[in-house]
Amino acid sequence: MNALQIRLKNCIQTILELEPEEISHDGRRHFAPEMRALEGYLAQVERMALHEDDVRRMESATDTFLAELRVVRKENVCPKRLLQ
């Protein structure tokens, strides 16, 4: 496996390995077809002929996706109440 394939594999694995709380139940249901597609791509990475620009685009998209999840998670965090 070459360096470009390793970088792409890392992007795909990062998304597939998200903690369950990172994506809501509804989100998981909505993204199920895309997650299955990513699993299929992951199995094929070693046979892919990749170019630097393509991998950079995937890395950028992965970074953007993770940043958006952080924002959503931050907005959905409920303040903890102190029980007396």
PDB file of N, CA, C and O in Angstrom:
ATOM      1  N   MET A   1       0.862  -1.167   0.000  1.00  0.00           N
ATOM      2  CA  MET A   1       0.000   0.000   0.000  1.00  0.00           C
ATOM      3  C   MET A   1       0.908   1.229   0.000  1.00  0.00           C
ATOM      4  O   MET A   1       1.854   1.315   0.783  1.00  0.00           O
ATOM      5  N   ASN A   2       0.607   2.180  -0.889  1.00  0.00           N
ATOM      6  CA  ASN A   2       1.440   3.378  -0.963  1.00  0.00           C
ATOM      7  C   ASN A   2       0.918   4.467  -0.018  1.00  0.00           C
ATOM      8  O   ASN A   2      -0.129   4.307   0.610  1.00  0.00           O
ATOM      9  N   ALA A   3       1.648   5.557   0.072  1.00  0.00           N
ATOM     10  CA  ALA A   3       1.325   6.632   1.018  1.00  0.00           C
ATOM     11  C   ALA A   3      -0.048   7.255   0.748  1.00  0.00           C
ATOM     12  O   ALA A   3      -0.775   7.572   1.689  1.00  0.00           O
ATOM     13  N   LEU A   4      -0.408   7.431  -0.517  1.00  0.00           N
ATOM     14  CA  LEU A   4      -1.712   8.011  -0.843  1.00  0.00           C
ATOM     15  C   LEU A   4      -2.844   7.085  -0.402  1.00  0.00           C
ATOM     16  O   LEU A   4      -3.865   7.542   0.112  1.00  0.00           O
ATOM     17  N   GLN A   5      -2.657   5.799  -0.605  1.00  0.00           N
ATOM     18  CA  GLN A   5      -3.674   4.838  -0.185  1.00  0.00           C
ATOM     19  C   GLN A   5      -3.817   4.824   1.339  1.00  0.00           C
ATOM     20  O   GLN A   5      -4.928   4.725   1.861  1.00  0.00           O
ATOM     21  N   ILE A   6      -2.709   4.922   2.036  1.00  0.00           N
ATOM     22  CA  ILE A   6      -2.744   4.959   3.503  1.00  0.00           C
ATOM     23  C   ILE A   6      -3.487   6.200   3.981  1.00  0.00           C
ATOM     24  O   ILE A   6      -4.300   6.121   4.902  1.00  0.00           O
ATOM     25  N   ARG A   7      -3.215   7.339   3.366  1.00  0.00           N
ATOM     26  CA  ARG A   7      -3.896   8.584   3.760  1.00  0.00           C
ATOM     27  C   ARG A   7      -5.398   8.500   3.510  1.00  0.00           C
ATOM     28  O   ARG A   7      -6.191   8.930   4.347  1.00  0.00           O
ATOM     29  N   LEU A   8      -5.792   7.947   2.360  1.00  0.00           N
ATOM     30  CA  LEU A   8      -7.218   7.801   2.068  1.00  0.00           C
ATOM     31  C   LEU A   8      -7.866   6.820   3.044  1.00  0.00           C
ATOM     32  O   LEU A   8      -8.962   7.067   3.546  1.00  0.00           O
ATOM     33  N   LYS A   9      -7.190   5.721   3.304  1.00  0.00           N
ATOM     34  CA  LYS A   9      -7.713   4.728   4.246  1.00  0.00           C
ATOM     35  C   LYS A   9      -7.913   5.358   5.621  1.00  0.00           C
ATOM     36  O   LYS A   9      -8.901   5.068   6.297  1.00  0.00           O
ATOM     37  N   ASN A  10      -6.996   6.206   6.033  1.00  0.00           N
ATOM     38  CA  ASN A  10      -7.110   6.889   7.317  1.00  0.00           C
ATOM     39  C   ASN A  10      -8.357   7.781   7.358  1.00  0.00           C
ATOM     40  O   ASN A  10      -9.064   7.808   8.365  1.00  0.00           O
ATOM     41  N   CYS A  11      -8.625   8.504   6.276  1.00  0.00           N
ATOM     42  CA  CYS A  11      -9.826   9.356   6.212  1.00  0.00           C
ATOM     43  C   CYS A  11     -11.090   8.523   6.377  1.00  0.00           C
ATOM     44  O   CYS A  11     -11.975   8.860   7.164  1.00  0.00           O
ATOM     45  N   ILE A  12     -11.158   7.447   5.634  1.00  0.00           N
ATOM     46  CA  ILE A  12     -12.358   6.604   5.673  1.00  0.00           C
ATOM     47  C   ILE A  12     -12.527   5.977   7.050  1.00  0.00           C
ATOM     48  O   ILE A  12     -13.629   5.971   7.599  1.00  0.00           O
ATOM     49  N   GLN A  13     -11.438   5.448   7.612  1.00  0.00           N
ATOM     50  CA  GLN A  13     -11.518   4.829   8.933  1.00  0.00           C
ATOM     51  C   GLN A  13     -11.909   5.839  10.001  1.00  0.00           C
ATOM     52  O   GLN A  13     -12.652   5.507  10.925  1.00  0.00           O
ATOM     53  N   THR A  14     -11.422   7.055   9.885  1.00  0.00           N
ATOM     54  CA  THR A  14     -11.765   8.096  10.853  1.00  0.00           C
ATOM     55  C   THR A  14     -13.269   8.312  10.896  1.00  0.00           C
ATOM     56  O   THR A  14     -13.851   8.416  11.976  1.00  0.00           O
ATOM     57  N   ILE A  15     -13.892   8.379   9.749  1.00  0.00           N
ATOM     58  CA  ILE A  15     -15.344   8.591   9.695  1.00  0.00           C
ATOM     59  C   ILE A  15     -16.090   7.355  10.192  1.00  0.00           C
ATOM     60  O   ILE A  15     -17.057   7.479  10.943  1.00  0.00           O
ATOM     61  N   LEU A  16     -15.654   6.178   9.785  1.00  0.00           N
ATOM     62  CA  LEU A  16     -16.344   4.950  10.185  1.00  0.00           C
ATOM     63  C   LEU A  16     -16.219   4.666  11.677  1.00  0.00           C
ATOM     64  O   LEU A  16     -17.089   4.018  12.259  1.00  0.00           O
ATOM     65  N   GLU A  17     -15.151   5.143  12.296  1.00  0.00           N
ATOM     66  CA  GLU A  17     -14.911   4.844  13.705  1.00  0.00           C
ATOM     67  C   GLU A  17     -15.438   5.909  14.656  1.00  0.00           C
ATOM     68  O   GLU A  17     -15.103   5.899  15.841  1.00  0.00           O
ATOM     69  N   LEU A  18     -16.251   6.822  14.158  1.00  0.00           N
ATOM     70  CA  LEU A  18     -16.801   7.852  15.033  1.00  0.00           C
ATOM     71  C   LEU A  18     -17.526   7.213  16.202  1.00  0.00           C
ATOM     72  O   LEU A  18     -18.203   6.195  16.056  1.00  0.00           O
ATOM     73  N   GLU A  19     -17.372   7.825  17.354  1.00  0.00           N
ATOM     74  CA  GLU A  19     -18.072   7.343  18.534  1.00  0.00           C
ATOM     75  C   GLU A  19     -19.572   7.437  18.294  1.00  0.00           C
ATOM     76  O   GLU A  19     -20.032   8.369  17.635  1.00  0.00           O
ATOM     77  N   PRO A  20     -20.334   6.497  18.811  1.00  0.00           N
ATOM     78  CA  PRO A  20     -21.789   6.530  18.600  1.00  0.00           C
ATOM     79  C   PRO A  20     -22.435   7.841  19.024  1.00  0.00           C
ATOM     80  O   PRO A  20     -23.396   8.279  18.390  1.00  0.00           O
ATOM     81  N   GLU A  21     -21.938   8.478  20.076  1.00  0.00           N
ATOM     82  CA  GLU A  21     -22.547   9.732  20.518  1.00  0.00           C
ATOM     83  C   GLU A  21     -22.220  10.904  19.602  1.00  0.00           C
ATOM     84  O   GLU A  21     -22.839  11.962  19.713  1.00  0.00           O
ATOM     85  N   GLU A  22     -21.265  10.735  18.706  1.00  0.00           N
ATOM     86  CA  GLU A  22     -20.918  11.809  17.781  1.00  0.00           C
ATOM     87  C   GLU A  22     -22.014  12.036  16.739  1.00  0.00           C
ATOM     88  O   GLU A  22     -22.201  13.151  16.252  1.00  0.00           O
ATOM     89  N   ILE A  23     -22.724  10.978  16.410  1.00  0.00           N
ATOM     90  CA  ILE A  23     -23.812  11.088  15.437  1.00  0.00           C
ATOM     91  C   ILE A  23     -25.070  10.556  16.117  1.00  0.00           C
ATOM     92  O   ILE A  23     -25.075   9.450  16.656  1.00  0.00           O
ATOM     93  N   SER A  24     -26.110  11.337  16.086  1.00  0.00           N
ATOM     94  CA  SER A  24     -27.365  10.936  16.720  1.00  0.00           C
ATOM     95  C   SER A  24     -27.918   9.676  16.060  1.00  0.00           C
ATOM     96  O   SER A  24     -27.498   9.289  14.969  1.00  0.00           O
ATOM     97  N   HIS A  25     -28.863   9.052  16.744  1.00  0.00           N
ATOM     98  CA  HIS A  25     -29.505   7.855  16.191  1.00  0.00           C
ATOM     99  C   HIS A  25     -30.131   8.173  14.833  1.00  0.00           C
ATOM    100  O   HIS A  25     -29.987   7.408  13.880  1.00  0.00           O
ATOM    101  N   ASP A  26     -30.828   9.311  14.755  1.00  0.00           N
ATOM    102  CA  ASP A  26     -31.429   9.711  13.480  1.00  0.00           C
ATOM    103  C   ASP A  26     -30.354   9.930  12.421  1.00  0.00           C
ATOM    104  O   ASP A  26     -30.533   9.567  11.259  1.00  0.00           O
ATOM    105  N   GLY A  27     -29.238  10.525  12.832  1.00  0.00           N
ATOM    106  CA  GLY A  27     -28.140  10.760  11.898  1.00  0.00           C
ATOM    107  C   GLY A  27     -27.553   9.465  11.384  1.00  0.00           C
ATOM    108  O   GLY A  27     -27.229   9.349  10.202  1.00  0.00           O
ATOM    109  N   ARG A  28     -27.413   8.490  12.267  1.00  0.00           N
ATOM    110  CA  ARG A  28     -26.879   7.195  11.846  1.00  0.00           C
ATOM    111  C   ARG A  28     -27.813   6.535  10.836  1.00  0.00           C
ATOM    112  O   ARG A  28     -27.364   5.959   9.845  1.00  0.00           O
ATOM    113  N   ARG A  29     -29.100   6.625  11.096  1.00  0.00           N
ATOM    114  CA  ARG A  29     -30.070   6.041  10.167  1.00  0.00           C
ATOM    115  C   ARG A  29     -29.993   6.757   8.819  1.00  0.00           C
ATOM    116  O   ARG A  29     -30.044   6.127   7.763  1.00  0.00           O
ATOM    117  N   HIS A  30     -29.868   8.075   8.873  1.00  0.00           N
ATOM    118  CA  HIS A  30     -29.803   8.872   7.646  1.00  0.00           C
ATOM    119  C   HIS A  30     -28.534   8.567   6.852  1.00  0.00           C
ATOM    120  O   HIS A  30     -28.563   8.499   5.623  1.00  0.00           O
ATOM    121  N   PHE A  31     -27.419   8.384   7.566  1.00  0.00           N
ATOM    122  CA  PHE A  31     -26.129   8.168   6.908  1.00  0.00           C
ATOM    123  C   PHE A  31     -25.810   6.696   6.661  1.00  0.00           C
ATOM    124  O   PHE A  31     -24.731   6.391   6.152  1.00  0.00           O
ATOM    125  N   ALA A  32     -26.700   5.780   7.000  1.00  0.00           N
ATOM    126  CA  ALA A  32     -26.413   4.345   6.873  1.00  0.00           C
ATOM    127  C   ALA A  32     -25.958   3.955   5.466  1.00  0.00           C
ATOM    128  O   ALA A  32     -24.970   3.233   5.335  1.00  0.00           O
ATOM    129  N   PRO A  33     -26.640   4.403   4.409  1.00  0.00           N
ATOM    130  CA  PRO A  33     -26.166   4.016   3.067  1.00  0.00           C
ATOM    131  C   PRO A  33     -24.763   4.548   2.768  1.00  0.00           C
ATOM    132  O   PRO A  33     -23.951   3.862   2.147  1.00  0.00           O
ATOM    133  N   GLU A  34     -24.485   5.778   3.216  1.00  0.00           N
ATOM    134  CA  GLU A  34     -23.161   6.357   2.979  1.00  0.00           C
ATOM    135  C   GLU A  34     -22.090   5.610   3.768  1.00  0.00           C
ATOM    136  O   GLU A  34     -20.980   5.405   3.277  1.00  0.00           O
ATOM    137  N   MET A  35     -22.426   5.203   4.991  1.00  0.00           N
ATOM    138  CA  MET A  35     -21.458   4.462   5.802  1.00  0.00           C
ATOM    139  C   MET A  35     -21.160   3.108   5.157  1.00  0.00           C
ATOM    140  O   MET A  35     -20.008   2.674   5.127  1.00  0.00           O
ATOM    141  N   ARG A  36     -22.188   2.446   4.643  1.00  0.00           N
ATOM    142  CA  ARG A  36     -21.965   1.168   3.941  1.00  0.00           C
ATOM    143  C   ARG A  36     -21.107   1.384   2.694  1.00  0.00           C
ATOM    144  O   ARG A  36     -20.243   0.564   2.381  1.00  0.00           O
ATOM    145  N   ALA A  37     -21.344   2.478   1.989  1.00  0.00           N
ATOM    146  CA  ALA A  37     -20.531   2.782   0.805  1.00  0.00           C
ATOM    147  C   ALA A  37     -19.076   3.006   1.207  1.00  0.00           C
ATOM    148  O   ALA A  37     -18.162   2.533   0.532  1.00  0.00           O
ATOM    149  N   LEU A  38     -18.864   3.729   2.311  1.00  0.00           N
ATOM    150  CA  LEU A  38     -17.496   3.954   2.789  1.00  0.00           C
ATOM    151  C   LEU A  38     -16.822   2.635   3.157  1.00  0.00           C
ATOM    152  O   LEU A  38     -15.636   2.448   2.886  1.00  0.00           O
ATOM    153  N   GLU A  39     -17.569   1.725   3.769  1.00  0.00           N
ATOM    154  CA  GLU A  39     -17.005   0.410   4.101  1.00  0.00           C
ATOM    155  C   GLU A  39     -16.572  -0.317   2.827  1.00  0.00           C
ATOM    156  O   GLU A  39     -15.537  -0.983   2.805  1.00  0.00           O
ATOM    157  N   GLY A  40     -17.365  -0.185   1.780  1.00  0.00           N
ATOM    158  CA  GLY A  40     -17.004  -0.791   0.498  1.00  0.00           C
ATOM    159  C   GLY A  40     -15.753  -0.169  -0.096  1.00  0.00           C
ATOM    160  O   GLY A  40     -14.881  -0.871  -0.607  1.00  0.00           O
ATOM    161  N   TYR A  41     -15.670   1.161  -0.024  1.00  0.00           N
ATOM    162  CA  TYR A  41     -14.475   1.851  -0.529  1.00  0.00           C
ATOM    163  C   TYR A  41     -13.245   1.456   0.274  1.00  0.00           C
ATOM    164  O   TYR A  41     -12.162   1.282  -0.285  1.00  0.00           O
ATOM    165  N   LEU A  42     -13.412   1.314   1.586  1.00  0.00           N
ATOM    166  CA  LEU A  42     -12.288   0.942   2.441  1.00  0.00           C
ATOM    167  C   LEU A  42     -11.694  -0.392   1.993  1.00  0.00           C
ATOM    168  O   LEU A  42     -10.475  -0.567   1.985  1.00  0.00           O
ATOM    169  N   ALA A  43     -12.552  -1.316   1.626  1.00  0.00           N
ATOM    170  CA  ALA A  43     -12.090  -2.631   1.174  1.00  0.00           C
ATOM    171  C   ALA A  43     -11.362  -2.558  -0.169  1.00  0.00           C
ATOM    172  O   ALA A  43     -10.613  -3.470  -0.519  1.00  0.00           O
ATOM    173  N   GLN A  44     -11.578  -1.481  -0.919  1.00  0.00           N
ATOM    174  CA  GLN A  44     -10.995  -1.363  -2.255  1.00  0.00           C
ATOM    175  C   GLN A  44      -9.786  -0.429  -2.333  1.00  0.00           C
ATOM    176  O   GLN A  44      -9.157  -0.326  -3.386  1.00  0.00           O
ATOM    177  N   VAL A  45      -9.457   0.245  -1.248  1.00  0.00           N
ATOM    178  CA  VAL A  45      -8.406   1.270  -1.275  1.00  0.00           C
ATOM    179  C   VAL A  45      -7.102   0.740  -1.862  1.00  0.00           C
ATOM    180  O   VAL A  45      -6.444   1.434  -2.637  1.00  0.00           O
ATOM    181  N   GLU A  46      -6.729  -0.471  -1.503  1.00  0.00           N
ATOM    182  CA  GLU A  46      -5.445  -1.015  -1.958  1.00  0.00           C
ATOM    183  C   GLU A  46      -5.382  -1.194  -3.475  1.00  0.00           C
ATOM    184  O   GLU A  46      -4.293  -1.290  -4.041  1.00  0.00           O
ATOM    185  N   ARG A  47      -6.523  -1.241  -4.125  1.00  0.00           N
ATOM    186  CA  ARG A  47      -6.546  -1.421  -5.585  1.00  0.00           C
ATOM    187  C   ARG A  47      -6.763  -0.109  -6.328  1.00  0.00           C
ATOM    188  O   ARG A  47      -6.818  -0.096  -7.558  1.00  0.00           O
ATOM    189  N   MET A  48      -6.888   0.994  -5.596  1.00  0.00           N
ATOM    190  CA  MET A  48      -7.184   2.285  -6.216  1.00  0.00           C
ATOM    191  C   MET A  48      -5.916   2.988  -6.682  1.00  0.00           C
ATOM    192  O   MET A  48      -4.902   2.997  -5.985  1.00  0.00           O
ATOM    193  N   ALA A  49      -5.990   3.574  -7.865  1.00  0.00           N
ATOM    194  CA  ALA A  49      -4.928   4.447  -8.360  1.00  0.00           C
ATOM    195  C   ALA A  49      -5.324   5.861  -7.951  1.00  0.00           C
ATOM    196  O   ALA A  49      -6.324   6.396  -8.431  1.00  0.00           O
ATOM    197  N   LEU A  50      -4.546   6.455  -7.073  1.00  0.00           N
ATOM    198  CA  LEU A  50      -4.905   7.750  -6.494  1.00  0.00           C
ATOM    199  C   LEU A  50      -3.934   8.839  -6.923  1.00  0.00           C
ATOM    200  O   LEU A  50      -2.789   8.574  -7.289  1.00  0.00           O
ATOM    201  N   HIS A  51      -4.422  10.064  -6.867  1.00  0.00           N
ATOM    202  CA  HIS A  51      -3.607  11.240  -7.145  1.00  0.00           C
ATOM    203  C   HIS A  51      -3.598  12.121  -5.903  1.00  0.00           C
ATOM    204  O   HIS A  51      -4.562  12.144  -5.138  1.00  0.00           O
ATOM    205  N   GLU A  52      -2.516  12.835  -5.715  1.00  0.00           N
ATOM    206  CA  GLU A  52      -2.346  13.703  -4.547  1.00  0.00           C
ATOM    207  C   GLU A  52      -3.530  14.655  -4.363  1.00  0.00           C
ATOM    208  O   GLU A  52      -4.036  14.807  -3.251  1.00  0.00           O
ATOM    209  N   ASP A  53      -3.967  15.286  -5.433  1.00  0.00           N
ATOM    210  CA  ASP A  53      -5.082  16.246  -5.333  1.00  0.00           C
ATOM    211  C   ASP A  53      -6.358  15.587  -4.819  1.00  0.00           C
ATOM    212  O   ASP A  53      -7.090  16.176  -4.024  1.00  0.00           O
ATOM    213  N   ASP A  54      -6.619  14.371  -5.272  1.00  0.00           N
ATOM    214  CA  ASP A  54      -7.815  13.656  -4.825  1.00  0.00           C
ATOM    215  C   ASP A  54      -7.748  13.361  -3.328  1.00  0.00           C
ATOM    216  O   ASP A  54      -8.728  13.539  -2.604  1.00  0.00           O
ATOM    217  N   VAL A  55      -6.596  12.914  -2.881  1.00  0.00           N
ATOM    218  CA  VAL A  55      -6.440  12.583  -1.463  1.00  0.00           C
ATOM    219  C   VAL A  55      -6.516  13.852  -0.615  1.00  0.00           C
ATOM    220  O   VAL A  55      -7.130  13.847   0.452  1.00  0.00           O
ATOM    221  N   ARG A  56      -5.905  14.920  -1.073  1.00  0.00           N
ATOM    222  CA  ARG A  56      -6.007  16.189  -0.329  1.00  0.00           C
ATOM    223  C   ARG A  56      -7.455  16.641  -0.209  1.00  0.00           C
ATOM    224  O   ARG A  56      -7.869  17.139   0.837  1.00  0.00           O
ATOM    225  N   ARG A  57      -8.215  16.470  -1.269  1.00  0.00           N
ATOM    226  CA  ARG A  57      -9.636  16.843  -1.247  1.00  0.00           C
ATOM    227  C   ARG A  57     -10.395  15.992  -0.222  1.00  0.00           C
ATOM    228  O   ARG A  57     -11.244  16.507   0.504  1.00  0.00           O
ATOM    229  N   MET A  58     -10.094  14.710  -0.164  1.00  0.00           N
ATOM    230  CA  MET A  58     -10.737  13.822   0.815  1.00  0.00           C
ATOM    231  C   MET A  58     -10.326  14.190   2.239  1.00  0.00           C
ATOM    232  O   MET A  58     -11.152  14.165   3.152  1.00  0.00           O
ATOM    233  N   GLU A  59      -9.055  14.531   2.427  1.00  0.00           N
ATOM    234  CA  GLU A  59      -8.602  14.943   3.760  1.00  0.00           C
ATOM    235  C   GLU A  59      -9.296  16.228   4.191  1.00  0.00           C
ATOM    236  O   GLU A  59      -9.697  16.365   5.346  1.00  0.00           O
ATOM    237  N   SER A  60      -9.434  17.156   3.272  1.00  0.00           N
ATOM    238  CA  SER A  60     -10.119  18.412   3.566  1.00  0.00           C
ATOM    239  C   SER A  60     -11.592  18.165   3.892  1.00  0.00           C
ATOM    240  O   SER A  60     -12.129  18.744   4.836  1.00  0.00           O
ATOM    241  N   ALA A  61     -12.236  17.311   3.115  1.00  0.00           N
ATOM    242  CA  ALA A  61     -13.648  16.991   3.362  1.00  0.00           C
ATOM    243  C   ALA A  61     -13.820  16.299   4.713  1.00  0.00           C
ATOM    244  O   ALA A  61     -14.789  16.561   5.425  1.00  0.00           O
ATOM    245  N   THR A  62     -12.889  15.424   5.065  1.00  0.00           N
ATOM    246  CA  THR A  62     -12.948  14.747   6.361  1.00  0.00           C
ATOM    247  C   THR A  62     -12.784  15.753   7.488  1.00  0.00           C
ATOM    248  O   THR A  62     -13.523  15.707   8.471  1.00  0.00           O
ATOM    249  N   ASP A  63     -11.824  16.662   7.356  1.00  0.00           N
ATOM    250  CA  ASP A  63     -11.626  17.708   8.368  1.00  0.00           C
ATOM    251  C   ASP A  63     -12.873  18.568   8.529  1.00  0.00           C
ATOM    252  O   ASP A  63     -13.272  18.882   9.651  1.00  0.00           O
ATOM    253  N   THR A  64     -13.484  18.948   7.420  1.00  0.00           N
ATOM    254  CA  THR A  64     -14.695  19.771   7.463  1.00  0.00           C
ATOM    255  C   THR A  64     -15.833  19.015   8.137  1.00  0.00           C
ATOM    256  O   THR A  64     -16.544  19.579   8.969  1.00  0.00           O
ATOM    257  N   PHE A  65     -16.010  17.757   7.788  1.00  0.00           N
ATOM    258  CA  PHE A  65     -17.062  16.932   8.382  1.00  0.00           C
ATOM    259  C   PHE A  65     -16.875  16.821   9.894  1.00  0.00           C
ATOM    260  O   PHE A  65     -17.834  16.971  10.651  1.00  0.00           O
ATOM    261  N   LEU A  66     -15.653  16.562  10.331  1.00  0.00           N
ATOM    262  CA  LEU A  66     -15.388  16.442  11.766  1.00  0.00           C
ATOM    263  C   LEU A  66     -15.604  17.769  12.485  1.00  0.00           C
ATOM    264  O   LEU A  66     -16.114  17.788  13.605  1.00  0.00           O
ATOM    265  N   ALA A  67     -15.223  18.874  11.857  1.00  0.00           N
ATOM    266  CA  ALA A  67     -15.441  20.195  12.452  1.00  0.00           C
ATOM    267  C   ALA A  67     -16.933  20.477  12.599  1.00  0.00           C
ATOM    268  O   ALA A  67     -17.364  21.020  13.616  1.00  0.00           O
ATOM    269  N   GLU A  68     -17.715  20.117  11.599  1.00  0.00           N
ATOM    270  CA  GLU A  68     -19.163  20.322  11.673  1.00  0.00           C
ATOM    271  C   GLU A  68     -19.782  19.469  12.770  1.00  0.00           C
ATOM    272  O   GLU A  68     -20.701  19.918  13.455  1.00  0.00           O
ATOM    273  N   LEU A  69     -19.293  18.251  12.945  1.00  0.00           N
ATOM    274  CA  LEU A  69     -19.797  17.401  14.028  1.00  0.00           C
ATOM    275  C   LEU A  69     -19.477  18.005  15.387  1.00  0.00           C
ATOM    276  O   LEU A  69     -20.293  17.943  16.307  1.00  0.00           O
ATOM    277  N   ARG A  70     -18.279  18.596  15.515  1.00  0.00           N
ATOM    278  CA  ARG A  70     -17.914  19.233  16.791  1.00  0.00           C
ATOM    279  C   ARG A  70     -18.854  20.387  17.098  1.00  0.00           C
ATOM    280  O   ARG A  70     -19.272  20.555  18.243  1.00  0.00           O
ATOM    281  N   VAL A  71     -19.193  21.183  16.090  1.00  0.00           N
ATOM    282  CA  VAL A  71     -20.107  22.318  16.285  1.00  0.00           C
ATOM    283  C   VAL A  71     -21.481  21.811  16.703  1.00  0.00           C
ATOM    284  O   VAL A  71     -22.070  22.325  17.654  1.00  0.00           O
ATOM    285  N   VAL A  72     -21.991  20.815  16.005  1.00  0.00           N
ATOM    286  CA  VAL A  72     -23.308  20.264  16.332  1.00  0.00           C
ATOM    287  C   VAL A  72     -23.301  19.685  17.737  1.00  0.00           C
ATOM    288  O   VAL A  72     -24.237  19.895  18.508  1.00  0.00           O
ATOM    289  N   ARG A  73     -22.252  18.965  18.063  1.00  0.00           N
ATOM    290  CA  ARG A  73     -22.155  18.356  19.397  1.00  0.00           C
ATOM    291  C   ARG A  73     -22.115  19.435  20.465  1.00  0.00           C
ATOM    292  O   ARG A  73     -22.763  19.311  21.504  1.00  0.00           O
ATOM    293  N   LYS A  74     -21.361  20.484  20.214  1.00  0.00           N
ATOM    294  CA  LYS A  74     -21.243  21.580  21.174  1.00  0.00           C
ATOM    295  C   LYS A  74     -22.597  22.253  21.390  1.00  0.00           C
ATOM    296  O   LYS A  74     -22.941  22.612  22.516  1.00  0.00           O
ATOM    297  N   GLU A  75     -23.361  22.422  20.319  1.00  0.00           N
ATOM    298  CA  GLU A  75     -24.678  23.058  20.414  1.00  0.00           C
ATOM    299  C   GLU A  75     -25.692  22.163  21.110  1.00  0.00           C
ATOM    300  O   GLU A  75     -26.643  22.663  21.711  1.00  0.00           O
ATOM    301  N   ASN A  76     -25.507  20.857  21.041  1.00  0.00           N
ATOM    302  CA  ASN A  76     -26.469  19.923  21.623  1.00  0.00           C
ATOM    303  C   ASN A  76     -26.132  19.505  23.046  1.00  0.00           C
ATOM    304  O   ASN A  76     -26.887  18.755  23.664  1.00  0.00           O
ATOM    305  N   VAL A  77     -25.023  19.974  23.567  1.00  0.00           N
ATOM    306  CA  VAL A  77     -24.641  19.609  24.926  1.00  0.00           C
ATOM    307  C   VAL A  77     -25.566  20.324  25.896  1.00  0.00           C
ATOM    308  O   VAL A  77     -25.682  21.550  25.885  1.00  0.00           O
ATOM    309  N   CYS A  78     -26.208  19.545  26.719  1.00  0.00           N
ATOM    310  CA  CYS A  78     -27.110  20.119  27.719  1.00  0.00           C
ATOM    311  C   CYS A  78     -26.304  20.435  28.972  1.00  0.00           C
ATOM    312  O   CYS A  78     -25.488  19.622  29.406  1.00  0.00           O
ATOM    313  N   PRO A  79     -26.526  21.606  29.553  1.00  0.00           N
ATOM    314  CA  PRO A  79     -25.821  21.898  30.793  1.00  0.00           C
ATOM    315  C   PRO A  79     -26.281  20.940  31.880  1.00  0.00           C
ATOM    316  O   PRO A  79     -27.468  20.638  32.001  1.00  0.00           O
ATOM    317  N   LYS A  80     -25.342  20.476  32.651  1.00  0.00           N
ATOM    318  CA  LYS A  80     -25.686  19.548  33.725  1.00  0.00           C
ATOM    319  C   LYS A  80     -26.279  20.325  34.888  1.00  0.00           C
ATOM    320  O   LYS A  80     -25.810  21.404  35.251  1.00  0.00           O
ATOM    321  N   ARG A  81     -27.311  19.749  35.452  1.00  0.00           N
ATOM    322  CA  ARG A  81     -27.957  20.400  36.588  1.00  0.00           C
ATOM    323  C   ARG A  81     -27.464  19.761  37.872  1.00  0.00           C
ATOM    324  O   ARG A  81     -27.252  18.551  37.956  1.00  0.00           O
ATOM    325  N   LEU A  82     -27.296  20.588  38.837  1.00  0.00           N
ATOM    326  CA  LEU A  82     -26.885  20.124  40.153  1.00  0.00           C
ATOM    327  C   LEU A  82     -28.138  19.787  40.941  1.00  0.00           C
ATOM    328  O   LEU A  82     -28.986  20.646  41.183  1.00  0.00           O
ATOM    329  N   LEU A  83     -28.243  18.540  41.332  1.00  0.00           N
ATOM    330  CA  LEU A  83     -29.397  18.123  42.131  1.00  0.00           C
ATOM    331  C   LEU A  83     -29.117  18.428  43.593  1.00  0.00           C
ATOM    332  O   LEU A  83     -28.024  18.174  44.100  1.00  0.00           O
ATOM    333  N   GLN A  84     -30.115  18.971  44.253  1.00  0.00           N
ATOM    334  CA  GLN A  84     -29.929  19.313  45.675  1.00  0.00           C
ATOM    335  C   GLN A  84     -30.803  18.471  46.547  1.00  0.00           C
ATOM    336  O   GLN A  84     -30.781  18.618  47.769  1.00  0.00           O
TER     337      GLN A  84
END
